[in-house]
Amino acid sequence: MNAQNQSNKPSTSRRDFLKRSGGALTGAALASAVTTRAYAAEDNTIKLALIGCGGRGTGAANNALSTAGPSKLVAMADVFPFRMEGSLKNLAGRFKEKVDVPAERQFIGMDAFKKATEAVGENGLVLLTTPPCFRPIHMEHAIANGRNVFMEKSFAVDGPGIRRVLAAGKEATKKNLKVAGGLMSRHSKALENAVEQIHNGLIGDVITCWAYREHGLVGYKPRRPGMNELQHQIHNYSNFTWINGSFLLDWLIHNLDVCCWVKGSWPVSAQGQGGRQARPHPDQLFDHYAVEYTFADGTRMFAQGRHMQQCWGFFGDVIHGTKGSAVLGEGKPNPLIYKGYNQSSENVIWKNTDPSPNQYQVEHDLLFDAIRQDKPYNEAERCAYAALTGILGRMAAESGKMVTWEEALDSNLELAPGLDDYTLESDAPVNPDKDGNYPVATPGVTKAL
């Protein structure tokens, strides 16, 4: 059977992970080897603040509280009280004495992140899990105030945001602060083993990388009573480009990152296309993207993303080398390497045989171990460049232009100018017309830079 016809069921997401009773309380195998020692507080307890209390944030807090050694969630922040209430109930029910978030440390509003960051104290850890547009602002503030950081993907939505993340990452190194990013595929043992085989030459020189995410509709939440336009858009953060940076960035980032990891470099340019053909909901989403990236040696990476009903589905990466091929990446928890390009069972030449602990847990185990043992740990640059790869592709596809890596990084085009000063009563960066339709990028018209 061709590998692309294998099950398209994604690997377990944080949201799904929370639904499994008991499983969330089991750390990765390496956690048992972590030896705790004082790093800030005399009792060795790492204080946590959760900033962004949706599914991703609750999952990240779950993993953080499941690491070895004492830790305690002491503050939470969100723009919506109902999300914080649900998250707090979930976490307190699982961890009891590890959750100490009284009403006075439950912060609501656009500036709530500042109060939650302050609550953990110097050398505490903030979990930054709000929509991606806010990541540079929150990361910058956390590092400036001496906090360690875990930040979920994606990490920015435009060039100015990427530059802020890179600068904050450099500042973290100067201050000996630890920064981890939510590119959990980098911490999958099975995937690590597969990439090692490719880097050791098992399929020869890598010549093409193919990143796919093809599935059904991205959801849409009707406006809640009392929500203004800005709040409605934040509630639907996956649906508005200024907030999540596009489907290509926020939903394809893992497999773009894995392809670049396999290749061992970042692309130098991109051109592509996309559009909005079948989507029934009132928002900004392109429902299909096709982007061709070029690496410095002239080889290519092709990214294809689509969220439409009743269409072919595939979730993963396909790698072609001069001697063979591989299927791996997010959505493919059991990577396979083949001789040649006919990806049939009889042509499999490698599959993973090592245990592969939950990658979401491993990324937190490594971060907490670095904090407790005071080891250098900073994933900021890699995370920023993975996000820039998605941003580069979006800029190319939505403008119809060829865009270079340097142009994307140096661009001064902000998707939400002045976002640092927004309140929950601010005007939204985009608004619907009289018919309820939002502005959508038009290739050939929309500016890339």
C-alpha positions in Angstrom: 0.0 0.0 0.0 1.3 3.4 -0.9 2.4 5.3 2.2 0.2 8.3 1.3 -2.9 6.1 1.6 -2.1 5.2 5.2 -4.3 6.4 8.0 -4.5 10.2 8.0 -5.4 10.4 11.7 -3.1 13.0 13.3 -0.8 12.1 16.2 -2.4 12.9 19.6 -2.9 16.6 20.1 -2.8 18.4 23.4 -6.5 18.9 23.2 -7.1 15.1 22.7 -4.5 14.3 25.3 -6.5 16.1 28.0 -9.5 13.9 27.2 -7.6 10.7 28.2 -8.2 10.0 31.9 -5.1 9.4 33.8 -2.7 9.5 30.8 -1.9 13.2 31.4 -0.3 12.3 34.8 2.5 10.2 33.2 5.7 12.0 32.4 8.2 10.9 29.8 10.7 8.2 30.7 13.4 10.7 31.2 11.5 12.5 33.9 12.3 9.9 36.5 16.0 10.7 36.0 15.7 14.4 36.8 17.3 15.4 40.0 15.9 18.5 41.5 17.9 21.2 43.2 17.3 24.8 44.3 17.2 27.3 41.5 15.2 30.1 43.0 12.9 29.2 45.9 14.3 27.3 48.9 11.7 24.5 48.5 12.8 24.0 44.8 9.2 24.7 43.6 9.0 26.2 40.1 6.2 28.7 40.0 4.1 28.8 36.8 1.8 31.3 35.2 -0.5 30.2 32.4 -1.1 33.0 29.9 -3.8 31.9 27.5 -6.3 29.3 28.9 -7.6 27.6 25.8 -7.0 24.0 24.8 -3.3 24.5 23.9 -2.7 26.4 27.2 -4.5 23.9 29.4 -2.5 21.1 27.7 0.8 22.9 28.2 0.0 23.5 31.9 -0.9 19.8 32.2 2.5 18.8 30.8 4.3 21.4 32.9 2.7 20.1 36.2 3.5 16.5 35.2 7.3 17.1 35.2 9.5 15.7 37.9 10.1 17.8 41.0 7.9 20.3 42.8 6.0 22.8 40.6 2.9 25.0 41.3 0.5 26.9 39.1 0.1 30.3 40.8 -1.5 32.6 38.2 -3.6 32.5 35.1 -4.5 35.1 32.5 -6.9 35.3 29.6 -9.2 37.7 27.9 -12.3 35.5 28.5 -13.4 34.5 32.0 -15.2 31.4 30.7 -12.0 30.0 29.2 -10.1 30.6 32.4 -12.9 29.0 34.5 -12.9 25.9 32.4 -9.1 25.6 32.4 -8.8 26.1 36.1 -11.4 23.5 36.8 -9.7 21.0 34.6 -6.2 21.5 36.1 -7.3 21.8 39.7 -9.2 18.5 39.3 -6.1 16.8 38.1 -3.4 18.3 40.2 -5.1 19.6 43.4 -2.3 20.8 45.6 -0.2 21.8 42.6 -2.8 24.4 41.6 -3.0 27.5 43.8 -4.7 30.2 41.8 -7.1 32.2 44.0 -9.3 34.9 42.6 -6.7 37.6 43.2 -4.3 35.8 40.8 -6.9 35.2 38.0 -6.3 38.1 35.6 -8.6 39.1 32.7 -7.9 41.5 29.9 -5.3 42.5 27.3 -2.8 43.5 30.0 -3.5 40.4 32.1 -0.2 38.8 30.9 1.8 41.5 32.8 0.1 40.7 36.1 0.5 36.9 35.7 4.1 37.3 34.7 4.8 39.4 37.9 3.0 36.8 40.0 5.6 34.0 39.4 8.5 36.1 40.6 12.1 36.2 39.2 13.2 32.9 37.6 9.6 31.7 37.5 8.2 30.1 34.3 5.5 31.6 32.1 3.5 29.5 29.7 2.7 31.7 26.7 -0.2 30.0 24.9 -2.3 32.9 23.6 -3.0 33.3 19.8 0.3 33.8 17.9 0.0 37.5 17.2 0.5 38.2 20.9 3.6 35.9 21.3 6.3 38.5 20.6 4.7 41.0 23.0 4.4 38.5 25.8 7.8 36.9 25.3 9.5 40.2 25.2 7.9 41.2 28.5 8.7 37.9 30.2 12.4 38.0 29.3 12.7 41.6 30.2 11.4 40.8 33.7 13.6 37.7 34.2 11.2 34.9 33.6 11.8 31.6 31.9 9.5 30.9 29.0 7.6 28.1 27.3 5.9 29.4 24.2 3.4 27.6 22.0 3.5 27.7 18.3 3.1 29.8 16.3 5.6 32.4 17.5 4.7 35.5 15.4 2.6 36.4 12.4 4.8 38.9 10.5 8.4 40.1 10.0 8.4 42.7 12.8 7.1 40.0 15.3 9.8 37.6 14.2 12.5 40.2 14.9 11.1 40.8 18.4 11.2 37.1 19.2 14.8 36.8 17.9 15.9 39.9 20.0 14.1 38.5 23.1 15.8 35.2 22.5 19.2 36.8 22.5 18.4 38.7 25.6 17.4 35.4 27.3 20.8 34.0 26.6 22.5 37.0 28.2 20.3 36.6 31.3 20.7 32.8 31.4 17.0 32.3 31.1 15.5 29.2 29.5 13.2 29.3 26.5 11.4 26.4 25.0 9.0 26.4 22.0 6.1 24.2 21.2 7.6 22.5 18.1 7.1 19.1 19.8 8.0 17.1 16.7 11.6 18.0 17.4 11.3 16.0 20.6 9.7 12.8 19.1 12.2 10.0 19.6 10.8 8.1 16.6 11.2 11.2 14.4 14.7 12.0 15.8 15.8 8.5 14.8 14.3 8.8 11.3 16.0 12.2 10.7 19.3 10.8 12.0 19.0 7.9 9.4 18.4 10.5 6.6 21.3 12.7 7.8 23.5 9.6 7.8 22.7 9.1 4.1 20.2 6.2 4.1 18.2 7.8 1.2 21.2 9.7 -0.3 21.1 13.4 -0.8 17.8 15.1 0.0 16.4 16.6 -3.2 12.7 17.3 -2.5 10.6 17.8 0.7 6.8 17.7 0.6 4.8 19.1 3.6 1.1 18.3 3.7 -1.9 19.1 5.8 -5.2 18.1 4.0 -8.4 17.7 6.0 -11.9 19.0 6.7 -13.1 22.4 7.6 -11.5 24.6 10.2 -14.2 25.4 12.7 -16.0 28.7 13.3 -17.7 29.9 16.5 -20.8 32.2 16.1 -20.5 35.5 17.9 -21.4 35.2 21.6 -23.8 37.7 23.1 -22.0 40.8 24.4 -18.8 40.2 22.4 -17.6 43.2 20.3 -15.8 42.7 17.0 -12.3 42.4 18.4 -13.4 39.9 21.0 -15.3 37.8 18.4 -12.2 37.7 16.3 -9.9 36.7 19.1 -12.4 34.0 20.1 -12.1 32.7 16.5 -8.3 33.2 16.3 -7.7 30.5 13.8 -9.9 32.3 11.3 -8.3 35.8 11.0 -4.9 36.4 9.5 -3.8 39.1 11.8 -4.2 36.8 14.8 -2.9 33.4 13.6 -0.9 34.3 10.5 -2.9 32.0 8.2 -3.6 28.3 8.0 -0.3 27.8 6.2 1.6 29.2 9.2 -0.3 28.1 12.3 -1.5 24.7 11.0 1.4 23.6 8.8 4.3 24.9 10.9 5.3 21.5 12.3 5.7 19.8 9.0 7.4 22.8 7.5 9.8 22.7 10.4 10.4 19.0 10.0 11.2 19.4 6.3 13.8 22.1 7.1 15.2 19.9 9.9 15.6 17.0 7.4 17.1 19.4 4.8 19.4 21.0 7.4 18.7 24.5 6.3 16.0 27.2 5.9 14.6 28.2 2.5 15.9 31.3 0.7 12.7 32.1 -1.3 9.2 31.1 -2.0 6.4 31.5 -4.6 3.0 30.1 -4.5 -0.7 30.5 -4.7 -3.9 30.0 -2.7 -7.4 31.1 -2.4 -10.8 30.8 -0.8 -13.1 28.6 -2.9 -15.4 26.5 -0.7 -15.3 28.0 2.8 -18.8 28.9 4.0 -17.9 30.9 7.1 -17.5 34.7 7.3 -13.8 35.1 8.1 -10.4 35.6 6.3 -9.2 32.1 5.7 -7.8 30.9 2.5 -9.0 27.3 2.3 -6.2 26.1 0.1 -2.5 26.9 -0.3 0.3 25.6 -2.5 3.8 27.0 -2.0 7.1 26.1 -3.6 10.1 27.0 -1.5 13.7 27.0 -2.8 16.8 26.2 -0.7 20.2 27.7 -1.3 21.4 24.7 -3.2 18.5 24.9 -5.6 16.5 22.0 -4.2 12.8 22.4 -3.4 10.2 22.1 -0.6 6.6 22.0 -1.5 3.9 22.9 1.0 0.3 22.0 0.4 -2.5 22.9 2.8 -6.2 22.5 2.4 -9.2 22.4 4.7 -12.2 21.3 2.6 -14.9 18.7 3.0 -15.0 15.5 1.0 -11.4 15.9 -0.5 -8.3 13.7 -0.4 -6.6 13.8 3.0 -3.0 13.5 4.0 -1.1 14.8 7.0 2.7 14.4 7.0 5.9 14.9 5.1 7.3 13.0 2.2 11.0 13.2 1.6 12.8 12.2 -1.6 16.5 11.5 -1.8 18.8 10.3 -4.5 18.5 6.7 -3.3 15.2 6.5 -1.5 12.3 8.2 0.3 10.7 8.7 3.6 7.3 9.4 5.1 7.4 11.1 8.5 6.5 14.3 10.4 3.4 15.4 12.3 0.5 13.1 11.6 2.9 10.2 11.0 3.8 8.9 14.5 5.5 5.8 12.9 8.0 7.1 10.4 9.1 4.8 7.6 12.1 4.9 5.2 12.0 3.2 1.8 14.4 2.1 -0.9 13.4 4.0 -4.1 10.2 6.0 -4.5 7.5 3.3 -4.5 6.5 3.5 -0.9 5.1 0.0 -0.5 5.6 -2.4 2.5 8.1 -4.6 0.7 10.3 -1.5 0.1 10.6 -0.5 3.7 14.2 -0.4 4.8 13.9 1.3 8.2 11.2 1.8 10.8 11.6 3.0 14.4 12.0 0.3 17.1 12.8 2.5 20.1 10.1 3.5 22.6 8.8 7.0 21.8 7.5 8.9 24.9 4.8 11.5 24.5 6.6 14.4 22.7 4.4 17.0 24.3 5.6 15.8 27.7 9.3 15.5 26.6 9.5 19.1 25.6 8.5 20.1 29.1 10.7 17.6 30.8 13.7 18.9 29.0 12.8 22.5 29.8 12.2 21.8 33.5 15.4 19.8 33.7 17.3 22.8 32.2 15.8 25.1 34.8 16.5 22.9 37.7 20.0 22.0 36.6 20.8 25.4 35.2 21.7 24.1 31.8 21.7 26.3 28.7 18.4 26.0 26.9 17.1 28.3 24.3 15.0 27.3 21.3 13.9 30.9 20.4 15.9 31.2 17.2 14.8 27.9 15.7 11.2 28.6 16.6 11.4 32.0 15.0 12.9 30.7 11.8 10.3 27.9 11.6 7.6 30.6 12.0 9.3 32.8 9.4 9.2 29.8 6.9 5.4 29.8 7.2 5.2 33.6 7.1 7.3 33.6 3.9 5.0 31.1 2.3 1.9 33.1 3.2 3.3 36.3 1.9 4.2 34.7 -1.4 0.9 32.9 -1.9 -1.4 35.7 -0.8 0.5 38.3 -3.0 1.3 36.1 -5.9 4.9 37.3 -5.8 8.3 35.7 -5.4 9.5 36.6 -1.9 12.9 36.1 -0.4 13.8 35.1 3.1 15.6 38.4 3.7 12.6 40.3 2.4 10.2 38.5 4.7 12.5 39.0 7.7 13.2 42.6 7.0 9.6 43.5 6.1 8.0 46.3 8.2 4.4 45.2 7.2 2.5 44.6 10.5 -0.7 42.7 10.4 -2.0 44.5 13.5 -0.2 47.8 14.0 -0.2 49.1 17.5 -1.2 45.8 19.0 0.8 46.4 22.2 -1.7 49.1 23.1 -4.9 47.3 22.4 -7.6 46.9 25.0 -10.7 44.7 24.8 -12.6 47.7 23.6 -10.3 48.6 20.8 -11.3 48.5 17.2 -10.4 45.3 15.4 -7.7 45.6 12.7 -10.1 44.2 10.1 -13.9 44.7 9.9 -16.7 43.2 7.9 -18.5 45.0 5.1 -22.2 45.7 5.1 -22.8 42.1 4.0 -20.8 40.6 6.8 -17.8 39.7 4.6 -14.2 40.3 5.8 -11.3 41.5 3.5 -9.5 38.5 2.0 -6.1 38.6 0.3 -6.1 38.8 -3.5 -3.0 37.5 -5.3 -1.7 40.2 -7.7 -3.2 42.9 -5.6 -2.3 42.2 -2.0 1.1 43.6 -1.0 3.7 41.0 0.2 5.9 43.4 2.0 
